[in-house]
Structures are given as C-alpha cells and as structure tokens.
Amino acid sequence: MDVEEFMNNVIAKNPGEKEFHQAVREVAESVQPVLKKNPEYEKAKILERMVEPERQVIFRVPWMDDNGEIRVNRGFRIEFNSAIGPYKGGLRFHPSVYIGIIKFLGFEQIFKNSLTGLPIGGGKGGSDFDPKGKSDNEVMRFCQSFMSELYRHIGPNTDVPAGDIGVGGREIGFLYGQYKKLTNRFESVLTGKGLNWGGSLVRPEATGYGATYFAKEMLKTRNESFQGKTVVISGSGNVAQYATQKVNQLGGKVVTLSDSSGFVYDPDGISGEKWDFVMELKNVKRGRIREYAEKFGVDYFEGQRPWGIECDVAMPCATQNEISLDEAKKLVNNGCIAVSEGANMPTVPEGVDYFVENEVLFGPAKAANAGGVATSGLEMAQNHVGLAWTFERVDQELHQIMINIHKNSWDAAEKYGYKGNLVVGANIAGFIKVADAMLDQGLV
Ligand code: NDP
C-alpha cells in the first residue's frame, strides 16, 4: 500500500481534522509490514474500512445556566468499530472538542481496546462544553441535556461510554441518573460509576496505575526499576493523580504536576499530605495547581510545561501534542530514559521518532494508558454477573493486563523486525486482532 496516497484520501475525506490524520498516519505506517505479509488484509480493504467510523452522531445540547441564560453546545458520539465487542471509550468535555479530536480518540481506542485482551470495540464522544467555572447545578443540567439525546444510541451491549478530560465521577453520576430516568433500566451503560451504584474498585486509579505498571515493565527490560527515580508528570487530573500515587508506592519521586495554566516543581517530591492536598484541590475545590506552590512554598512556572526539568522518567498525563520535538530533545539531553504516555497522543510524531531513535524506553498511549479502559471492561464484567470484586483482585487483574500488553507489543515488534519499538508493536498487535475479526464477519 502507498501510505501517501492512502493519507491523501483520508485527508481529502476528513478535511481539517489534523489530530485524526496524525493518529491514522501512525497506524498506517506501523502496519505496513503486516499488510505486506498478509495480502488478504489489503484485498479486503481492512485499513480503508477501519478509518471510516461505523456510525457518527452529532447533536444539539441546549441547557440553561444559573442566570437563566440559554446556552447551546455540540455533542458527539463516534461509534468507530464493533468488530470485537460493543463500542467503548470515554466522553470528553472541553472547549477544544470538535469532530477531529473525537475521531482521533475513537480511532486510537479501537487498537487500545484490542490490546487489553477484552471483548470491547472502539468509540469516543464528548462536547465542546467547558465544565471549568460552572456550578454543580449547571454541570448537572448540561449532563442531563447531553444524555437526553445520547441515551437512544447507547446500551450495555451496544455502546458503553466512560470518562475522559472534564468527565469524572460527578459527571458520570449525572449522566447515569438521566439515562436511568429515560429508560427505566439500571444497567451497565456507563463505566466509572460510583461504588454504591455499580462502579468498580480501582477504576478511578486504573489509568494512572496502569501507565506506571507499563513503565515498570519497560524499565525491567533494562534491569531498572522506579526505586530512586525522579519522575516528571504533567497534568493534575485523574490520570496524573494516580500515576503520582503509584510512582510513590514503587519508590520513585514525582517532582512536577501541571494544569493548562502552568506547572509546579517540588524537588522534595509530591507525596503524603502534599498528594492529599492535590486531590482535595482538584477534585473538591476544583482550583488551580498554582495554589500548590503557594501552599508549600515551591516554584510555579506560569504558562509552561514541565519537560525542561531534569528527570529519569517522564509521564505526560494531560492532553494531546503536549511534548514537542524540542521538549523531547530536552528530556533526552537531561538523561530521561523512559516515557510512558498516560494521556492520549501527548507526543508529536517527530518527538516519538526522536525518542525511539535515541533508544528511550517509549510506551505509546494506546498501550501505556489502556489500563483505564481495561478496568472499565472489568467493571462491565462485574455488572453482568452482579458481583463486586475486591480492590486486590481488580488491581491484580489490571497489573496482569498491563504486563500482557507490554509483552504482546514487544513480541509483535520483534516478530516484524522492529525489536524494542513499542509504537510499531502496539499498533500491529492491536490491528491484527481487529482485522481478523473483520475478515471473519464479512463485508459489513
Ligand atoms: P482530567 O480532566 O481529570 O485532567 C486533565 C488534566 O490535563 C488537567 O490537569 C488539565 O488542566 C490538563 N489539561 C487538559 N487540557 C489541557 C491542555 N489543552 N493543555 C494543558 N493542560 C491540559 O482528565 P484525565 O486525567 O482523565 O485525562 C488526561 C489524559 O489522559 C487525556 O489525554 C485523556 O484522554 C487520557 N486518558 C484518560 C483516561 C481516563 O481513564 N480518565 C483513560 C485513558 C486516557 P486544566 O484543569 O487546566 O484543564
């Protein structure tokens, strides 16, 4: 297959969706060796079919703010691929959301979900609604309006959304309440639910823990561990919070956290009561990370990202394209030996190439952050049998899934001549399973 010609078609059909183009190009390039070895995939136009979502829903979300003013947002749900299970993927509420963001995330989700080893297809959704600065009542009214349309497109065996940026436990609660009111059914239609109403232990921790377990596996290949390592983390939301906790538990020291306004640098490490402070600040008070610097008397860098801080391991846990090529170079120059992507597509493609060329242990998002959706899969499994597993059991399953994803990605890379390149390995391992399922199911 001629990748340039393929990409020209994708770009012409999906104009202006640059994040989607970026995600597709990486997969298209990675799977070339597989297509060469298996001409049946090309003959069946598997890749051409994969880049076209099975279904896309775009809808109006009207709601009323606390001043009685009517507001209108746009809602999205992209049901991308159901070859191996019901569509599954989060909802993102952020002002930057447009179709290109949702499609990049939904496309990535197909391969990520395949890597987990669980029977879940790929989807993603969200809205350009900005929860920042909104009251709880405003967020509730927005979620209710959003679900008033979404409910007719989802279901426990059809499409099971979860959280993402701007959608945490509070939003999932409001969304679930409205779904139940509209359908009169208490069922496993969302994951990330509260513990009293069908949620799973470890789901809040899962993405951050998983990205850390993945980094642990990568470090092991060089006889290294987190013990005594300095770790730079971006973001201070769900993924960053629990990555920080797990790194601390494994003997590392997290020295930065950030939000979209800037980052804090705490050379003594963010743990114990300092970590508790972050949890309260971000999840209850919904404040800014700057307040951490004020409280503990450390440096705050307004409008900057943390990649210039010296570290052994970097974990981007905020958003897409947050590590530029220059920042990748800075990290390598400062001695960073491993990067585990907690966020989705946080490193620009040139940065990914730079890490790989410089033999940095690099865990690409669709492998490294798959622990979140994997644990969502475990939440669905518990809901289906009406049981709740212990923390230890879910954590053990999550840990084993991350070990398997690392091994399968490593083995696939080696098999196709890219030893140690987990970007290629994860794409190939994720792709083959979905491609084979599509072949089995015929031209649908
Ligand atoms: P949260 O909303 O809990 O936190 C997001 C964090 O990233 C906040 O600190 C936020 O700062 C920061 N951030 C968001 N957008 C930007 C931006 N444009 N520039 C700089 N900083 C930004 O989201 P999550 O922690 O859930 O998600 C973080 C990343 O992890 C995303 O890429 C998401 O897709 C990915 N992910 C999440 C999973 C999950 O289970 N939650 C699963 C797999 C991947 P601010 O508050 O200022 O906006």
Boltz pocket constraint, residues with backbone or C-beta under 6 A from the ligand:
constraints:
  - pocket:
      binder: B
      contacts: [[A, 163], [A, 164], [A, 165], [A, 166], [A, 167], [A, 168], [A, 203], [A, 207], [A, 235], [A, 236], [A, 237], [A, 238], [A, 239], [A, 240], [A, 258], [A, 259], [A, 260], [A, 261], [A, 317], [A, 318], [A, 319], [A, 320], [A, 342], [A, 343], [A, 344], [A, 369], [A, 370], [A, 372], [A, 373]]
      max_distance: 6.0
